[in-house]
Amino acid sequence: MASPDLHSSWLSAAGESVSGCFNINMEGMNSSDVLHVLESPASSMSYHSSIPKPPPFPDRTFRTNHKRISGCSSVPKEILDSWDRLFKEGYGSDVYIITDGKSYIPAHFNVLSIASPVLQNLLQQSKVKNGIRYIKILGAPFEAVYAFIRFLYSSRFEEEEMKKFILHLLVLSHSYSVPSLKRICIHFLEQGWLAKENVVDVLQLARICDSPRLSFICVRMVVKDFKSVSSTEGWKVMKRTNPALEQELVESVIEADSRKQERLRKLEEKKVYLQLYEAMEALLHICRDGCRTIGPRDKVLKGTQITCNFPACKGLENLVRHFSNCKTRVPGGCVHCKRMWQLLELHSRMCNEPDSCKVPLCRHFKEKMQQQTKKDETRWKLLVGKVVAAKGKLGPF
């Protein structure tokens, strides 16, 4: 099996008078080191039947801490130091790893074979010369290969080297099937080492290295900051070498923008329905109880100093005043009056007690419903349904 080459190209909505229905008082009116991500293998243990089972964990906190501790390495520092020293000194090495620039790294057949099944296969197929086996790991800097082989011995790395060669180490860990190192590389990238300068390169490598979550994070970052990312050198290289990916990312940006616009449209639509619901409450309040300087003739007005709990009441007061005094007041003749006609009809369609209702024209619009077309009736029913539902749907769509 040939050694996989690792190249630097990865980086890169009747005229019935209502003037006598309201008592309008004009006084007082105003104009308006690192986190551990290695998982230790679970050990299997058998217990003698005479030994009782351990008691359950006392609480959830202990259980969480236990899981976190069990996921950490419990190898003594002295052991790791010994393995690190074995690698660095190359004592008794029987493998030479040739890298770019004809540099080589001494290593041990047994260690590499246990750490990586891919390296094991390469070593078994390699020829032995003077008791030494030779394999090549090309396409990555010497320092990246050195850090990779060191990790196979002691699971150690320098954070500075990791940050510098993170993309090389990601590909090496995937190519040579070292999942523990691959998890660390992905962890660092996901937790803050992604930037607009490298996100395109990381995205391409994430797909090559079968890392769907990292790929998703990269796409989300590109969509979020498309203007900055599309001006980087990595984007320009990707545009030349992988135009299909560029098209996919552009379409993702367009789709995300469309979803954003649709969310904003629905939010605005929902605000309108909520305002209509509040207007219905305020209209019923004015016609039944009276409010401040406006209300039915059988009610004593409370005065301007009393605070009203209906948000739409003030605006509706002004609309009612205009509607009561407007000389045009025919549907379609005056914009403000047309709006009042629509509010009165909407109330009528939502009202369940037209015979005792004090809102003007309520019964009139109930009778008018029977003369409307099926299309108009369907449209009004849809509007009523959305207005009624708006009060209970204050959260985002």
PyMOL commands that set and color helices and strands:
alter all, ss='L'
color gray80, all
select helices_A, chain A and resi 8-10+60-70+77-89+100-102+109-115+117-125+142-154+159-164+166-175+179-193+199-208+212-224+226-229+233-241+243-288+313-325+335-350+362-371+374-390
alter helices_A, ss='H'
color red, helices_A
select strands_A, chain A and resi 23-24+95-98+104-107+128-129+132-136+294-295
alter strands_A, ss='S'
color yellow, strands_A
deselect
rebuild
show_as cartoon
